[in-house]
Amino acid sequence: VETYDVVVIGAGPGGYVAAIRAAQNGLNVACIEKNPELGGTCLNVGCIPSKSLLQSSELYAHMRDHGADHGINADLKIDFSQMMGRKERVVSTFNQGIKGLFRKNKVTTIAGHAQFIDPHTLQVGDQHVSARHIIIATGSEPTPLPFLPFDEQKIISSTGALALSAVPESLIVVGAGVIGVELGSVYARLGAKVHFIEFMDRICPTLDTQISKEFQKILEKQGLTFDLSTKVTAGEVTDSGVELTVEKEGSAGSLTANIALIAVGRRPFVDGLALDKAQITLNAQKQIPVNPSFQTAQPHIFAIGDVIDGPMLAHKASDEGVAVADLIAGKTPHINYAAIPNVVYTYPEVASVGLTEQEAKEMGLPIKTGLFSLKANSRAGCMGETDGLVKLIAHEATHHLLGMHIIAPHAGELIHEGVMALQTRSTVHTMATASHAHPTLAEAIKEAAHAIFEKPIHI
Ligand SMILES: Cc1cc2nc3c(=O)[nH]c(=O)nc-3n(C[C@H](O)[C@H](O)[C@H](O)COP(=O)(O)OP(=O)(O)OC[C@H]3O[C@@H](n4cnc5c(N)ncnc54)[C@H](O)[C@@H]3O)c2cc1C
């Protein structure tokens, strides 16, 4: 039996980061991964390949839709296999990068599927591995519709959508959440007719309502279409594609397309882990329950990332990976769950951190909001990209920032001004008086901060 100070199960952004940090803390670490490549969902079939395809398709759509306005006339052609090949090269460069980081930090990689034999011992193939501390970071998997299993040809998950061999003529996306709108945008830009079916009455339902409505209008201008408050009740694969039966306001209808992308959510993944051998049981949401120190029912077994409660985001998993490795090393880490940013990498991007207006009101907080439209931002004007806005929410009495919501090009970068403001408990006056370079999109944040208790200059 090989024995380690720490064994991590899963090499996604939770697990591989935990392994590196634990090794940096002087511990003897192994990381077990069943996939041939390191990096988990995020690197192999999530964040990175999707952002790679979003980048390629955005470049194309920009040239096609705006090139002539800039005085650039080009005859554009899509080489889809080159685009997919580039995506694979981006992923494999980072696969090698994590391998290199494991070598540098002396993290032992064990290839194979881990399962518990007892609370201190794991079996991987015919190998037994034991550890003083075990970190479960087994992540999540796409949730299928119960009556329509994935075949990854015509009924596809996000994984299938990242590996199509051609751009379909038509695509139905079931679920207008972050993953759905990102992947739907990729194929719409490349020429597919993309239609969304969403159960809730708005897209990306966790966003601030005003932002979600504005976002939908922008996507509609790009040719995406939406059926909201609509439920898929049945579906079948046909010769030409798929036929879905839908129900909207009590009446039934049917929709057809070449392919249906099912993006209704993700669920924690613990298959084959034999958690019962470690006397760990799942909660009602099928997550591994943990205490604030990420300890499971067994104090020496920890769990982090998508397999526990909280937003299913790579940076949340990584922050927890660092925190748990530091806890094991006797440090006292802290994660500010109230300041975890959320980004939708469409064009423009949508980013948010902190409370939405609805959440603040439900909590009974006295709030004031400030808005600033990109139409009055000079950098956005130079870019010719004036769709979007910044919305800030402040506490009416203390003037502290409570939430920040942005629709803008590079919103995913801009949002970190709000993350830092929340992290340092800044008031919106601090944000309004901090110098912001001109001309930048970030000036819209300063103006929105002015708009709360005073007046913006450029409106
Ligand atoms: C299409 C898509 C786009 C996304 N885009 C973003 C984004 O832009 N930003 C963002 O923050 N998040 C994004 N996400 C979410 C993000 O990928 C996840 O939140 C993140 O990967 C969770 O990390 P994790 O380490 O908890 O688990 P995972 O990344 O799922 O890794 C778990 C690993 O554990 C391995 N494993 C499981 N069981 C075992 C076992 N028994 N033995 C050995 N190995 C095992 C798995 O093979 C896997 O490699 C996206 C997800 C998808 C699907």
The ligand as an ORCA input file, in Angstrom:
! r2SCAN-3c Opt
* xyz 0 1
  C     -19.535     23.660    -21.392
  C     -19.121     24.163    -20.035
  C     -18.594     25.424    -19.908
  C     -18.185     25.895    -18.666
  N     -17.659     27.150    -18.598
  C     -17.263     27.629    -17.407
  C     -16.667     28.911    -17.303
  O     -16.495     29.612    -18.314
  N     -16.276     29.345    -16.094
  C     -16.441     28.581    -14.966
  O     -16.060     29.031    -13.878
  N     -16.984     27.359    -15.019
  C     -17.391     26.864    -16.207
  N     -17.924     25.600    -16.272
  C     -18.054     24.837    -15.017
  C     -16.719     24.208    -14.608
  O     -16.254     23.393    -15.651
  C     -16.881     23.397    -13.334
  O     -17.446     24.221    -12.324
  C     -15.532     22.886    -12.822
  O     -14.896     22.070    -13.789
  C     -15.692     22.110    -11.518
  O     -14.430     21.671    -11.090
  P     -14.247     20.379    -10.184
  O     -12.780     20.286     -9.949
  O     -15.159     20.434     -9.027
  O     -14.754     19.137    -11.067
  P     -14.432     18.649    -12.565
  O     -13.800     19.715    -13.374
  O     -15.681     18.040    -13.071
  O     -13.316     17.524    -12.362
  C     -13.588     16.333    -11.730
  C     -12.549     15.310    -12.165
  O     -12.656     14.159    -11.339
  C     -12.466     13.007    -12.143
  N     -13.092     11.891    -11.422
  C     -14.401     11.746    -11.069
  N     -14.580     10.614    -10.367
  C     -13.382     10.037    -10.262
  C     -12.923      8.842     -9.622
  N     -13.744      8.060     -8.912
  N     -11.602      8.528     -9.732
  C     -10.742      9.319    -10.422
  N     -11.125     10.467    -11.023
  C     -12.421     10.829    -10.935
  C     -13.150     13.368    -13.437
  O     -12.666     12.556    -14.508
  C     -12.741     14.836    -13.599
  O     -11.543     14.982    -14.305
  C     -18.308     25.091    -17.513
  C     -18.833     23.789    -17.631
  C     -19.226     23.328    -18.869
  C     -19.755     21.929    -18.975
*
